[in-house]
């Protein structure tokens, strides 16, 4: 049996009529840039997240970058990011001219270790970017407290956490992207909510930030040929927004299917010697963008699974402080031991809404054999 790491064909078959209708309607209107479907999607996605506003942009990286620019972060500033994440989180900081400052992760959740954040704060620190890694919200109640104590802004990297929920103080449940000053999302095709190409969005409930973001993503313009600030060409295409509108209606359903798949994986793999299954914190709704396990002899295990035609990936094999791109920051091996340990053991198993139990059974059996 062949089990792909991700299979998008099933979800596209499910919405084929909607996709065909979107293409036909947008072709008819010819509003390919900043068109009707984009405006509708921005309102619908903001409402889904529980934010007042949303601004569609060209990618998740662009969402992080423009959020930082919106806060006037630049040369001389520092921004705290977790050491174990996709490099785009740090690159967005570097693009502004600011310095990313890395913090180790919690060994259970793989999200930023909140107990280490304040030790990384200096007089130059302007913001924190917590990453909701693999679809599990970071400890936002504590992060927001730290930010408030230190007068810092918070940009949520929710690129892997569309629809994830966390219980906040007072018992209110909030979606990822609606708790910080801004939330950044990616619509890369394999994400829980993915476009048919690149795309991203920024959520916020601050009207001033919203208006500035509208200018930043569109050349800084206030009218067709009047430009109030140095902006960028970073708009979400109307066609992609139309596809995303069709998918957004099914996002909760698809996320629930991911949770059921994760539960089945846990049932088959839980307690297996030499293997650590994903940990879900109390008071969160993990949406399992990635189902990541940890094993010793990771490369050998991956090789055996690939022999069985099982698609596996590693998210992520090199922590940020050891990336050659960041040699200049002066970090060395041993500075962030948890990130280093996790990056040497982590393996992502096949996970998508339409994965079948027989496929998960096959993966689990092959994994047991590999171990």
Secondary structure, 3 states (H helix, E strand, C coil): CCECCCCCHHHHHHCHHHHHHHHHHHHHHCCCECCHHHHHHHHHHHHHHCCCEEEEECCHHHHHHHHHHHCCCCCCCEEEEECCCCCHHHHHHHHCCCEEEEECECCCCCCECHHHCHHHCCCCEEEEECECHHHCCCCHHHHHHHHHHCCCEEEEECCCCCCCEEECCCCCEEECCCCCCEEEEECCCCCCCCCCCCCEEEEECCHHHHHHHHHHCECCEEECCEECCCCCECECEHHHHHHHHHHHCCHHHHHHHHHHHHHHHHHHHCCCCCEECCCCCCCEECCCCCEEEEECCHHHHHHHHHHCCECCECCCCCCHHHCHHHHHHCCCCCCCHHHHHHHCCEEEECCCCCCCHHHHHHHHHHHHHHC
